């Protein structure tokens, strides 16, 4: 049987670092990634995110953006690829903190760079400070904790346990307090599939051999291909015609059309809106990874409102910073990830 092309591509790189080989202060080799219209199309398909901000040619400009911009999952994927390009596929992203400063749009080139800023033992982990820039300046910042193989041969066994929400801030608006801690469960529309994993990797050109049906993946500690650990958000996306700033009328070009085949439900992230807001954007997200998904897994997510700021004024307008906690599980009940996502809900009058 012919060798899978992804495995051939990876073997040409040959990166397989151990924890002992990493030095604090080391600079990672810079990556340049052009953003084209094809990038946008593959990213929308690969992450199953069809919000108009990420594909519509004019709607983002009407909101004061330079144009349609890559989404949260694209940033997570590009940072993840950058990390394992450097370390090798035996490393595992434990957590990824992402702060989005500006947008990447077609015509930009993403310039990814990073530095090793810390190491810890028992287990062996490395802290990386990463950033993405374009021709204007800094676009995104990230702190990644990476579990790395050791010369001692210890196995990397990521696992997570649920944690209680912090106490609500006394300044939380009354409308948000009514939702605080209320848990909603969403079941994934589709199971995890080899095809969707492939599209997700295609979006950022990630040649990690664990994300394809390669001989390498079959021989790995996972016993076969896995989904990128940071791809959690993709698997819980609603159907394409259910996504938009207005969940009652998601298609900005057809405002009389209701969501098809019905309105998405089972997610506080999608359901809760502060009164009067019309737009949402994600400025910050913290992701922790547990057991990775495999083709055939089914996904559920439990979401709850964790925090909401008083009304704030920003360059986008007045609005509220709303944080949601999301717990992801597979069909066995294993916690596959935890996300704290902050949305800026704005467009208030």
FENDA-V89745 format. One record per residue. N is the residue number from 1. RES is the residue in one small letter. OMEGA is omega in whole degrees, -180 to 180 (999 if undefined). Layout:
# FENDA-V89745
n res omega
N RES OMEGA
N RES OMEGA
This chain:
# FENDA-V89745
n res omega
1 x -178
2 x 177
3 x -180
4 x -177
5 x 178
6 x 178
7 x 178
8 x 180
9 x -179
10 x -178
11 x 178
12 x 179
13 x 175
14 x 180
15 x 177
16 x -178
17 x 169
18 x -180
19 x -177
20 x -177
21 x -174
22 x 179
23 x 176
24 x -177
25 x -180
26 x 178
27 x 176
28 x -180
29 x -176
30 x 177
31 x 175
32 x -174
33 x 179
34 x 177
35 x -179
36 x 176
37 x 176
38 x 174
39 x -178
40 x -179
41 x -180
42 x 179
43 x 178
44 x 180
45 x -176
46 x -179
47 x -179
48 x 179
49 x -177
50 x 170
51 x -175
52 x 179
53 x -170
54 x 179
55 x -174
56 x -174
57 x -175
58 x -173
59 x 178
60 x 179
61 x 178
62 x 179
63 x 178
64 x 177
65 x 177
66 x -178
67 x 177
68 x -171
69 x -180
70 x -173
71 x -180
72 x -176
73 x 176
74 x 177
75 x 179
76 x -179
77 x -179
78 x 176
79 x 179
80 x 178
81 x -180
82 x -178
83 x -177
84 x 168
85 x -178
86 x -170
87 x -175
88 x -174
89 x 179
90 x 175
91 x -174
92 x 178
93 x 179
94 x 178
95 x 180
96 x 177
97 x -174
98 x 173
99 x -180
100 x -174
101 x -178
102 x -177
103 x 167
104 x -178
105 x 177
106 x -176
107 x 176
108 x 167
109 x 176
110 x 178
111 x -174
112 x 178
113 x -179
114 x -178
115 x 171
116 x -175
117 x 179
118 x 175
119 x 175
120 x 180
121 x 175
122 x 4
123 x -178
124 x -180
125 x -180
126 x 176
127 x 179
128 x 171
129 x -174
130 x 174
131 x 173
132 x 177
133 x 167
134 x -176
135 x -179
136 x -177
137 x -178
138 x -179
139 x -177
140 x 177
141 x -179
142 x 167
143 x -179
144 x 168
145 x -173
146 x 172
147 x -174
148 x 175
149 x -179
150 x 175
151 x 177
152 x 177
153 x 180
154 x 179
155 x 176
156 x -177
157 x -178
158 x 177
159 x -179
160 x 171
161 x -180
162 x 178
163 x 179
164 x 176
165 x 172
166 x 177
167 x -178
168 x 176
169 x 179
170 x -179
171 x 180
172 x 179
173 x -176
174 x -179
175 x 179
176 x -180
177 x 179
178 x -179
179 x -173
180 x 175
181 x 179
182 x -176
183 x 174
184 x -178
185 x 174
186 x 173
187 x -179
188 x 178
189 x -177
190 x 172
191 x 175
192 x -177
193 x 176
194 x -178
195 x -179
196 x 175
197 x 180
198 x 178
199 x 179
200 x 179
201 x 179
202 x -175
203 x -179
204 x 179
205 x -180
206 x -177
207 x 177
208 x -175
209 x 175
210 x -176
211 x 179
212 x -180
213 x -175
214 x 173
215 x 179
216 x -180
217 x -179
218 x -179
219 x -175
220 x 179
221 x 179
222 x 178
223 x 180
224 x -176
225 x 177
226 x 171
227 x 175
228 x -178
229 x -176
230 x -177
231 x -174
232 x -174
233 x -177
234 x -169
235 x -178
236 x 179
237 x 175
238 x 178
239 x -173
240 x -177
241 x 176
242 x -172
243 x 177
244 x 180
245 x 177
246 x -175
247 x 177
248 x -179
249 x -169
250 x -175
251 x -176
252 x 178
253 x -179
254 x -171
255 x 177
256 x -177
257 x 176
258 x 178
259 x -178
260 x 0
261 x 177
262 x -180
263 x 177
264 x -180
265 x 176
266 x 179
267 x 175
268 x 179
269 x -179
270 x -171
271 x -173
272 x 173
273 x 172
274 x -177
275 x 173
276 x -178
277 x -179
278 x -177
279 x 175
280 x 176
281 x -177
282 x 178
283 x -174
284 x 177
285 x 175
286 x -175
287 x 174
288 x -172
289 x 173
290 x 180
291 x -177
292 x 174
293 x 177
294 x 177
295 x -179
296 x 178
297 x 171
298 x -168
299 x 169
300 x -179
301 x 175
302 x -177
303 x 177
304 x 177
305 x -176
306 x -178
307 x 175
308 x -179
309 x 165
310 x 180
311 x -178
312 x 175
313 x 179
314 x 179
315 x 176
316 x -177
317 x 179
318 x 179
319 x -174
320 x 174
321 x -174
322 x -178
323 x 179
324 x 173
325 x 180
326 x 176
327 x -178
328 x 179
329 x 172
330 x -176
331 x 178
332 x -177
333 x 177
334 x 175
335 x -178
336 x 178
337 x 176
338 x -179
339 x 165
340 x -175
341 x 177
342 x 176
343 x 169
344 x 177
345 x -170
346 x -175
347 x -180
348 x -179
349 x 999
